[in-house]
Amino acid sequence: MKRRFTLSALLLVVGPGLLAGLSDDDPAGITTYSVLGASYGYQLLWVLLLSTVALVMFHGLAARMGVVTGQGLIGLVRQRYGVRVGVVILLALVVANVGTISAEFAGVAAGFELFGVARYVSVPVAALAVSILVLRGSFHRVEHILLALSTVLLAYVVSGILAKPDWGDAAQGLLVPTMPVNGDAIAIVTATVGTTLAPWGLSFIQSYAVDKKLRTEDLKLERVDVISGAVLTGIIGFFVVVACAATLHRTGRTISDAADASIALQPLAGDAAATLFAGGLIGAALLAASVLPLSTAYSVCEYSGFEAALDDEYRQAKTFYLTFALVTAVGALIVVIPGIPLVTILVATQVLNAVLLIPLLCVMIAIGRDENLMGELILRRGDVIAYSAVTAVVISCVVALGVLMVLG
């Protein structure tokens, strides 16, 4: 039976798109957007716009694949391409996810240190909090809390407004593509695309749509959910960029991460903007630190054929819960080890994410065209051309960055 397009019907479906999209505004993403704004002002805002369009497309495809097949992405990869290909992609995804989880807890540490709380306190407490939330809560309780937590990201909108940006220049940067031809610009463009369209986000939204038990009748409403999540992600990224462009770029300040941006904003945009920026960093980190282990646990269970549902009790889904706990613990531990080269680990993780994104996008297009799996909801010719064009752009960025790294 088809659900009518009403607010109550939408609220029953909403979740996968919003959480997958907003979780992309994690500390790695906020750092990328901060550096983009501080280094290039409003000039590269158009890259964020195109990345948001790509996010709508591929998150929509992932949700559709999950609803139609009743399987997560890794499960479909194993079914269509075999055990060996499946395990290679799974291992790469797990390694990249653990590194990215470390980035989330590094964001927790950096955000709380701005308020005088040591990482040796904030990180273990945060890891324990997200574990209790996910491991002890029902599906709907976890979903509602995570959606409530995502509202903290609106702090970046207020922070951007308080920075008093030049809205005319921002509109021009958003709608008129221009770009310096140098290695640093190519690197930040690639990072922006990669952090917005993250591999773990693609895996998460598909698995979460399956866990939420959405039906093909829900796909039109889920499309609204996906578009809402992607657009809000782009809006938050936009305000992070303009906040840094209006203050740091204008005064020639350079930064290396989002915590630096918060500190630098204080004398330029006032205490309120700086505090909101720091608070947004903590909220973004906690949201992503909850979602990323979930994505990893779903993927491991899909490949191994075990139960993977938030409503299952521990004895029914041991692999799911143990995987979540293990990757959360490892990610938190990495951050608190004295002297560990965290920046090197995070950079290597982001490179791996960018490389992993290419086969995942290609696999998604191939599965989307498989009539045996997708039935009447296969990708049509025009869809394939559009998805392939986006994939070609991603490949070009990654290849260009790889060449620069080899030559540089």
Secondary structure, DSSP 4 states (H G I P E B T S, - for coil): -PPPS-HHHHHHH-SHHHHHHHHTSSHHHHHHHHHHHHHHTTTTHHHHHHHHHHHHHHHHHHHHHHHHHS--HHHHHHHHH-HHHHHHHHHHHHHHHHHHHHHHHHHHHHHHHTTT--HHHHHHHHHHHHHHHHHHS-HHHHHHHHHHHHGGGGHHHHHHHHT---HHHHHHHHHS-----SHHHHHHHHHHHHHHS-HHHHHHHHHHHHHTT--GGGHHHHHHHHHHHHHHHHHHHHHHHHHHIIIIIHHT---SSHHHHHHHHHHHH-HHHHHHHHHHHHHHHHHHHHHHHHHHHHHHHHHHT----TTS-TTT-HHHHHHHHHHHHHHHHHHHSTT--HHHHHHHHHHHHHHHHHHHHHHHHHHHT-HHHHGGG---HHHHHHHHHHHHHHHHHHHHHHHHHHH-
